[in-house]
């Protein structure tokens, strides 16, 4: 199935993961893929990937001791985009099987 929006989505993801920012691009990429993260970020990123609605203010507060608000924003957005990409790919693959 041809995806007419793939190029635009890829550009957004590339910009978020590799563009200028306050957080290390390697950390943003790790958050998008939910692998290779620093231990202190692992639990929050896993929550974002599995059940984003379960992320609490306390989860974020614990991380604010080490990460700035800008860094946390970039990491959370990277994780959310990565999770959405995984779901989209799974959905498109399911449609291909029909």
C-alpha positions as a printed NumPy array, in Angstrom:
array([[ 0.   ,  0.   ,  0.   ],
       [ 1.435,  3.334, -1.063],
       [ 1.456,  5.895,  1.74 ],
       [ 1.106,  9.432,  0.329],
       [ 2.166, 11.002,  3.632],
       [ 5.287,  8.929,  4.252],
       [ 7.747, 11.531,  2.99 ],
       [ 6.296, 14.309,  5.15 ],
       [ 6.19 , 12.082,  8.232],
       [ 9.768, 10.984,  7.652],
       [10.882, 14.623,  7.383],
       [ 9.159, 15.514, 10.67 ],
       [10.67 , 12.527, 12.434],
       [14.134, 13.28 , 11.051],
       [13.86 , 16.883, 12.174],
       [12.793, 15.924, 15.689],
       [15.396, 13.203, 16.109],
       [18.379, 14.811, 14.385],
       [17.647, 18.518, 14.343],
       [18.994, 21.135, 16.687],
       [17.843, 20.808, 20.242],
       [18.779, 20.776, 23.887],
       [18.986, 17.001, 24.19 ],
       [21.5  , 14.68 , 22.585],
       [20.203, 13.39 , 19.227],
       [21.321,  9.882, 20.236],
       [19.029, 10.065, 23.278],
       [16.136, 11.298, 21.12 ],
       [16.703,  8.423, 18.695],
       [16.882,  5.949, 21.574],
       [13.6  ,  7.347, 22.939],
       [11.937,  6.961, 19.542],
       [13.044,  3.337, 19.35 ],
       [12.717,  2.598, 23.096],
       [16.145,  0.951, 23.153],
       [19.564,  2.005, 24.353],
       [18.282,  4.656, 26.735],
       [19.967,  5.885, 29.893],
       [18.506,  3.901, 32.798],
       [16.801,  6.932, 34.321],
       [14.716,  7.495, 31.167],
       [13.8  ,  3.889, 30.457],
       [10.64 ,  3.644, 32.593],
       [ 9.078,  6.867, 31.3  ],
       [ 9.876,  6.095, 27.674],
       [ 8.431,  2.594, 28.037],
       [ 5.253,  4.12 , 29.497],
       [ 5.018,  6.493, 26.55 ],
       [ 5.44 ,  3.631, 24.11 ],
       [ 2.97 ,  1.303, 25.842],
       [ 0.473,  3.421, 27.804],
       [ 1.193,  7.135, 27.461],
       [-1.828,  8.074, 29.548],
       [-0.115,  6.49 , 32.569],
       [ 2.765,  8.998, 32.591],
       [ 2.371, 11.107, 35.718],
       [ 3.625, 14.458, 36.905],
       [ 5.739, 12.538, 39.401],
       [ 7.421, 10.594, 36.592],
       [ 8.459, 13.852, 34.965],
       [ 9.372, 15.534, 38.267],
       [11.861, 12.765, 39.047],
       [13.627, 13.469, 35.778],
       [13.732, 17.246, 36.232],
       [16.607, 16.867, 38.664],
       [18.811, 15.813, 35.746],
       [17.077, 17.088, 32.594],
       [15.816, 20.558, 31.691],
       [12.216, 21.095, 30.632],
       [13.375, 21.559, 27.04 ],
       [15.33 , 18.306, 27.108],
       [12.385, 16.42 , 28.597],
       [10.015, 17.89 , 26.019],
       [12.275, 16.717, 23.188],
       [12.653, 13.254, 24.699],
       [ 8.902, 12.862, 25.283],
       [ 8.048, 14.051, 21.756],
       [10.674, 11.682, 20.312],
       [ 9.221,  8.77 , 22.253],
       [ 5.674,  9.646, 21.194],
       [ 6.623,  9.948, 17.527],
       [ 8.531,  6.678, 17.697],
       [ 5.56 ,  4.925, 19.284],
       [ 3.194,  6.33 , 16.67 ],
       [ 5.552,  5.179, 13.912],
       [ 5.54 ,  1.639, 15.316],
       [ 1.746,  1.589, 15.482],
       [ 1.414,  2.978, 11.975],
       [ 3.79 ,  0.369, 10.566],
       [ 1.889, -2.404, 12.351],
       [-1.418, -1.095, 10.997],
       [-0.11 , -0.777,  7.449],
       [ 1.362, -4.282,  7.632],
       [-1.986, -5.622,  8.802],
       [-3.701, -3.957,  5.866],
       [-1.194, -5.529,  3.482],
       [-2.249, -8.966,  4.762],
       [-5.89 , -8.383,  3.866]])
